[in-house]
């Protein structure tokens, strides 16, 4: 079994970390710089930073805050939000990101994935997909979960991996913030469809939810969560201790 990663996520709006339920009713949590420092020091394997309104606002990602976060952490950093061109990749990487996450920008221009992969390598290009069930189909949503693209999610993911996306973050809108567990049905389908690392996002409510994820889908690479870590409901240390006790390999 591959070593599993536990990844906290900072959803940043107007310079603050926020969290909601099903991508709605966002509430203020903390400073991204302080929260990033905390996670870097307490066992997180990576950190994800999303400027969650950059795409819907039609603007560039806030690089001043990103630079401060990058300067204060010592773990890999994935950054997304408002990434529409290869120049956006360049700008974010120069601010300290290790990987760049694309979502709405890739939907508008799929060639962005292949262009970025050629310039920076597949390992740098992370496809982030916001997915919701619509009429019995897994559908891709854009602009922070606000816009139904009409794209079928599994086919979209396969297409993007074929173009050079080296990692996939699967954000289940149906389970986001609900804290009843990850979307196993959806995640299993994704893992069966591609051979790149897959990160589960949306639904973690306890340390046991991570154990269920890795038991049910042994091939999945990582579990990502926000609110349960932000509000101290469970610590990354607790999650890793439970996984170790149950023979799941973690760092």
Secondary structure, DSSP 8 states (H G I E B T S, - for coil): ---BEEEEEEEEETTEEEEEETTEEEEEEEEHHHHHHHHHHTT-SEEEEEETTHHHHT----HHHHHHHHHT--SEEEEESS--SHHHHHHHHHTT-SEEEESHHHHH-THHHHHHHHHH-GGGEEEEEEEEEETTEEEEEETTTTEEEEEEHHHHHHHHHHHT--EEEEEETTTTTT-S---HHHHHHHHHH-SSEEEEES---SHHHHHHHHHH-TT--EEEESHHHHTTSS-HHHHHHHHHHTT--B-
